């Protein structure tokens, strides 16, 4: 599952309501996150690999 950060358009590993692979908490500003089926674009550890 992937989650999109709408202000930046970056796609992270994870899902809304949890933590992304690289450590962002999607519960801080939940309006900035949407679940997505797009390809992950974040290059940070945890999301990229």
GINORZI-V673372 format. One line per field, one symbol per residue. burial: # if it has 16 or more other ideal C-beta (glycine too) atoms within 10 Angstrom, else .. Layout:
BEGIN
burial = ???
END
This chain:
BEGIN
burial = .####....#####.#..####.#.#......#..#...#.#....#..
END
